[in-house]
Amino acid sequence: MFTHVMLGSNDIARSKKFYDATFAAFGGPEGVTAPKGRLIYQHNGGIFILTLPIDGKPACFANGGTVGFGMTPDQANAWHAAGVANGGTACEDPPGPREGSPYYLAYLRDPDGNKLCALHVLG
């Protein structure tokens, strides 16, 4: 159904530092900067892109929006730690299984405020 996810950024270099570190935690590659300045990540058939807004206005995050990435619990812990160490902010509960659900979750906000989730289905 989905071909890619694209988020706005106000600072592509800052985003590259954050996403290179967090994606390395689950075996993802470094981002590639395209000719128009967009930062592109491709991994396991998915494409994730960061861009300066083309309308010239500041990038802002989606209130209520979350981008989820599938990974193991160990990868989620490493991803979360790398994110906090590279300009991200922990949000919601600490990484771990969620009571009453079959999920292991970790949440971060990237340096631009976009909400991200590492998810693993337990069992």
N, C-alpha and C positions, 0 to 999 in steps of 0.2 A: 504494500500500500504506500509506504513512504519511500521517497528517493533520497532525501537528505533533510537535515535540520540546519537552519542558518540563524545565527544570533547577531545582534548588533554589539559593537564594541566602540568605546571612545579612545582606546589606546591598543592598537594591534600588537605592538611589541610587548606590552604588559600581558596581554591575553596569551601571546605565544609562550611566554615564560610559565604562566599558570597551567595552560593546557598541555604543553610538552611534559611538564612534571607529572601532572595527574594522569595523563594517558600512558606515560611510561610505566606507571604503577600496575597497569593491567596488560602490558605488552603492546600497547599502541605505538605508532611511529610518531616522530616529530612532525609538526605541521609544515606545510609548504606554502610559501607566499606566492600567490598567482600574480600575473601582470597588473591586474587592477587593484592590487593591494590586499585582496582577500586572503585569509589564512584558512587553509584546507587540510583536513585530516581524513584519511581513508583507512578503515580497518574492518575486517570481517564483513565486507560487503556494505558497510554503512559509510556515509559521507557526512561530515560535520564541518560547518563553515562559519567563520567569524568575519564580519565586515564593518567598515565605517558606514553609517547610514548614508544612502545615496542622496537623500534630500538635504544633507548638510546640517541637520539638527542633531542634538545629542542623542546617543543611544540610551534606551531605558529598558528595564526588564518588564516582563509580563507579570502583572499581579495575578497570582493564581496559577501561573504557568510553571511547568517543571520539565526538564529534559532528563530522561532516564538512560542509564548505561548498564548493560548486563555484565556481571562479573562475579567471581567467587567471594566469599566472606573475607578471605585473606587479602585479595585484591582490593576489595572495598575499603578495608582498613588502611592499606597502603595509599590508596587513592585519596582518602579523606586526609590523612596525615600530610601527603604531598601538597594537597590543595591549601591547607591551613598554612603550611610553610612557604607557600609561594603566592601569597596575596589574597587567598580565599577566606571565607568566613564560615565557621561551622553554624548550622542552623538545625532546628528541630531537636530531636533526641540524639544522644551519641550513637555511633554506629553499633548495630546489633540486631538481634531478632526482635520482632515486634509481637507483643503479647496478643494472642487471639488471631494471628495471621500466619501464613506460611512464608513470610518474607524476612530476609535479612536486608536491612536498609542503612544507607549512610547518605546524609544530605550536606550540601555545601552551597554557598553563593560564590560565584566567580567574582573577580575584581570589579565588574560592571554591575553586579547585583543579580545576575541570572541565576535562578535556582536549578541545581543539578542533583541527581539522585543516582547512587549506585544500588543496584537491586540484584538479589539472588533469591531464587525460589528454593526454600528448604525442603528436604525430604526426598 
